[in-house]
């Protein structure tokens, strides 16, 4: 993770859960990465609006999946839909350092202190703090930071970790499948697990 540079890549990447699910289902049925990419190129299995967008999607989905330990990928098809969404979010966290730090420093912190109300100011404060620590983040335009804030919010909502209640956005702590939790403990993924457990 420390080798990853801060990036604003999230502004151009969706949560893309249906694509992630399709890719992992095909992997679990024995298809290879190259074959799935050829299927996308030929038959647009991800239903992308254009060929170039489809290529971008499949490459990003493959990158997220490759970041996950094999033992976690192997249990994908046995997990509930909500846990599969968590795996997609985990893949994003493992390939996007800035988003991981947002999850660790903002989302996890909110669960720990029990202040579950969330608004865009929390992301703004996070990005301002990062700007003081990193020239790369400091050089992002205000527009990019605003779009990043929107992307992070969308990721949380699409993963089921942010819900609307009575006009407020509320952080939700997931209930993880025991086998997923065990694999994350076994594979040295405790920093990521701590995000979801609020520890």
C-alpha positions as CSV (number, residue, x, y, z in Angstrom):
1,X,0.0,0.0,0.0
2,X,2.8,2.4,0.9
3,X,4.2,1.9,-2.6
4,X,1.0,3.2,-4.2
5,X,1.0,6.9,-4.9
6,X,-1.9,9.1,-4.0
7,X,-4.3,9.3,-7.0
8,X,-7.5,11.1,-7.9
9,X,-8.4,8.2,-10.2
10,X,-11.7,7.6,-8.4
11,X,-13.2,10.5,-10.2
12,X,-13.3,8.5,-13.5
13,X,-14.0,5.1,-12.1
14,X,-17.4,3.8,-11.0
15,X,-18.2,1.3,-8.3
16,X,-19.1,-1.1,-11.1
17,X,-20.3,-3.8,-8.9
18,X,-22.3,-5.7,-11.6
19,X,-19.1,-5.8,-13.7
20,X,-17.0,-7.0,-10.7
21,X,-19.6,-9.7,-10.0
22,X,-19.7,-10.9,-13.6
23,X,-15.9,-11.0,-13.8
24,X,-15.5,-12.9,-10.6
25,X,-18.4,-15.3,-11.4
26,X,-16.6,-16.1,-14.7
27,X,-13.3,-16.6,-12.9
28,X,-14.9,-19.0,-10.6
29,X,-16.3,-20.9,-13.5
30,X,-12.8,-21.5,-14.8
31,X,-12.3,-18.7,-17.3
32,X,-9.0,-16.9,-17.4
33,X,-8.5,-13.1,-17.3
34,X,-7.4,-13.0,-20.9
35,X,-10.6,-14.9,-22.0
36,X,-12.9,-12.6,-20.1
37,X,-11.2,-9.6,-21.6
38,X,-11.7,-11.1,-25.1
39,X,-15.4,-11.8,-24.3
40,X,-15.7,-8.1,-23.3
41,X,-14.0,-7.0,-26.5
42,X,-16.1,-9.2,-28.7
43,X,-19.5,-9.4,-26.9
44,X,-19.6,-6.4,-24.5
45,X,-20.5,-8.7,-21.6
46,X,-20.3,-5.7,-19.2
47,X,-22.9,-3.8,-21.3
48,X,-20.5,-0.8,-21.5
49,X,-21.7,2.2,-23.5
50,X,-18.6,2.1,-25.8
51,X,-15.7,-0.2,-26.6
52,X,-13.1,2.1,-25.0
53,X,-15.2,2.4,-21.8
54,X,-15.7,-1.3,-21.7
55,X,-11.9,-1.8,-21.9
56,X,-11.4,0.7,-19.1
57,X,-14.0,-1.1,-16.9
58,X,-12.7,-4.6,-17.5
59,X,-9.1,-3.5,-16.8
60,X,-10.0,-1.8,-13.6
61,X,-12.2,-4.7,-12.4
62,X,-9.4,-7.1,-13.2
63,X,-6.9,-4.9,-11.2
64,X,-9.3,-4.8,-8.2
65,X,-9.7,-8.6,-8.3
66,X,-6.0,-9.3,-8.7
67,X,-5.3,-7.3,-5.5
68,X,-7.5,-9.7,-3.4
69,X,-5.8,-12.8,-1.9
70,X,-6.7,-16.0,-3.8
71,X,-8.5,-17.5,-0.7
72,X,-10.8,-14.5,-0.6
73,X,-11.5,-14.7,-4.4
74,X,-12.3,-18.4,-4.0
75,X,-15.2,-17.7,-1.5
76,X,-16.7,-14.9,-3.7
77,X,-19.5,-17.0,-5.1
78,X,-20.5,-18.3,-1.6
79,X,-20.9,-14.8,-0.2
80,X,-24.1,-12.8,0.1
81,X,-24.6,-9.9,-2.3
82,X,-23.8,-7.4,0.5
83,X,-20.5,-9.2,1.2
84,X,-19.7,-9.3,-2.5
85,X,-20.1,-5.6,-2.6
86,X,-17.7,-5.3,0.3
87,X,-15.2,-7.3,-1.7
88,X,-15.5,-4.9,-4.5
89,X,-14.9,-2.0,-2.1
90,X,-12.0,-3.9,-0.6
91,X,-10.5,-4.2,-4.1
92,X,-10.8,-0.4,-4.6
93,X,-9.2,0.2,-1.2
94,X,-6.3,-2.1,-2.1
95,X,-5.6,-0.3,-5.4
96,X,-6.3,3.3,-4.3
97,X,-4.2,4.5,-1.4
98,X,-6.1,7.8,-1.0
99,X,-9.4,6.1,-0.8
100,X,-8.1,3.5,1.7
101,X,-6.8,6.3,3.9
102,X,-10.2,8.0,3.7
103,X,-11.9,4.7,4.8
104,X,-9.4,4.3,7.6
105,X,-9.3,7.8,8.9
106,X,-12.9,8.9,8.3
107,X,-15.3,5.9,7.9
108,X,-13.5,3.8,10.6
109,X,-13.2,6.7,13.0
110,X,-16.9,7.5,12.8
111,X,-17.8,3.9,13.7
112,X,-15.3,3.9,16.6
113,X,-16.6,7.1,18.1
114,X,-20.2,6.3,17.3
115,X,-20.8,9.6,15.4
116,X,-22.5,8.0,12.3
117,X,-23.8,11.1,10.6
118,X,-21.9,11.9,7.4
119,X,-21.8,14.8,5.0
120,X,-19.4,16.1,2.4
121,X,-17.5,18.3,4.9
122,X,-15.9,15.1,6.3
123,X,-14.4,14.4,2.9
124,X,-13.4,18.0,2.5
125,X,-11.6,18.1,5.8
126,X,-9.8,14.8,5.0
127,X,-8.6,16.1,1.6
128,X,-7.4,19.4,3.2
129,X,-5.4,17.4,5.8
130,X,-3.9,15.3,3.0
131,X,-3.0,18.4,1.1
132,X,-0.8,19.5,4.0
133,X,0.9,16.1,4.0
134,X,1.2,15.5,0.3
135,X,2.2,17.9,-2.6
136,X,0.4,15.5,-5.0
137,X,-2.9,16.0,-3.1
138,X,-2.2,19.7,-2.6
139,X,-1.9,20.1,-6.4
140,X,-5.4,18.7,-7.1
141,X,-7.9,21.4,-8.2
142,X,-10.9,22.3,-6.2
143,X,-13.1,20.8,-8.9
144,X,-11.1,17.5,-8.7
145,X,-11.5,17.4,-4.9
146,X,-15.2,18.0,-5.2
147,X,-15.5,15.2,-7.7
148,X,-13.4,12.9,-5.5
149,X,-15.8,13.7,-2.6
150,X,-18.7,12.7,-4.8
151,X,-17.0,9.5,-5.9
152,X,-16.2,8.4,-2.3
153,X,-19.8,9.1,-1.3
154,X,-21.1,7.0,-4.2
155,X,-18.7,4.1,-3.3
156,X,-20.0,4.1,0.3
157,X,-23.7,4.2,-0.9
158,X,-23.2,1.5,-3.5
159,X,-21.4,-0.7,-1.0
160,X,-24.4,-0.3,1.4
161,X,-22.2,1.5,4.0
162,X,-24.1,4.8,3.7
163,X,-27.8,5.1,4.0
164,X,-30.3,7.9,3.9
165,X,-32.5,8.2,7.0
166,X,-34.8,11.1,7.7
167,X,-32.9,13.5,5.4
168,X,-29.5,12.5,6.9
169,X,-26.7,10.4,5.5
170,X,-25.8,7.7,8.1
171,X,-22.7,5.5,8.1
172,X,-23.5,1.8,8.4
173,X,-21.2,-0.9,9.8
174,X,-21.4,-4.1,7.8
175,X,-22.0,-7.5,9.3
176,X,-19.3,-9.6,7.6
177,X,-19.5,-13.3,6.7
178,X,-17.5,-15.2,9.3
179,X,-15.4,-17.0,6.6
180,X,-14.6,-13.6,5.0
181,X,-13.5,-12.1,8.3
182,X,-11.4,-15.2,9.1
183,X,-9.6,-15.1,5.7
184,X,-8.9,-11.4,6.1
185,X,-7.3,-12.1,9.5
186,X,-5.3,-15.0,8.1
187,X,-4.0,-13.1,5.1
188,X,-2.4,-10.1,6.9
189,X,-5.3,-7.9,5.9
190,X,-6.0,-6.7,9.4
191,X,-5.7,-2.9,8.5
192,X,-8.5,-3.4,6.0
193,X,-10.6,-5.5,8.3
194,X,-10.2,-2.8,11.0
195,X,-12.0,-0.4,8.7
196,X,-15.1,-2.6,8.5
197,X,-15.0,-3.7,12.2
198,X,-14.4,-0.1,13.4
199,X,-11.4,-1.1,15.5
